[in-house]
Amino acid sequence: MDRLEMLASLYQVSASELVAGSIVTRPSTVDLDRLKAVVEAVQQVVNDQGAKPSPEKMAMAVSELYRLEITHIVNDPTASFDPNRHVGIIEAMFRS
């Protein structure tokens, strides 16, 4: 196994992604801003529904939505966060 393939394996990505430089490997201000936006979007839906979720359920919702956003930004690094894309998912998570 050559060095590039070894590095790609360590980061669980393809060698071509490493060569293309399309991998974000370190949290940045953009990532933290997106995380903040995710938390705000989840909290807004919770408030709108009058739900009183446990901290564990809030953490699950935020982490799942953030995971979706990470995938989204990896596929399109210039994409901005649009909470409207996720409202239905968030609502379903907190339906009584």
SULWOBEL-V767124 format. One record per backbone hydrogen bond with DSSP energy under -1.0 kcal/mol. CO is the residue of the C=O (numbers start at 1). NH is the residue of the N-H. Records with the same first field share a line. If there is no record, write none. Layout:
CO: NH + NH
This chain:
2: 6
3: 7
4: 8
5: 9
6: 10
7: 11
8: 13
14: 18
15: 19
16: 20
17: 22
28: 32
29: 33
30: 34
31: 35
32: 36
33: 37
34: 38
35: 39
36: 40
37: 41
38: 42
39: 43
40: 44
41: 45
42: 46
43: 47
44: 48
45: 49
46: 51
54: 58
55: 59
56: 60
57: 61
58: 62
59: 63
60: 64
61: 65
62: 66
63: 67
64: 68
65: 69
66: 70
67: 71
68: 72
69: 73
70: 74
71: 75
72: 76
76: 79
82: 85
83: 86
86: 90
87: 91
88: 92
89: 93
90: 94
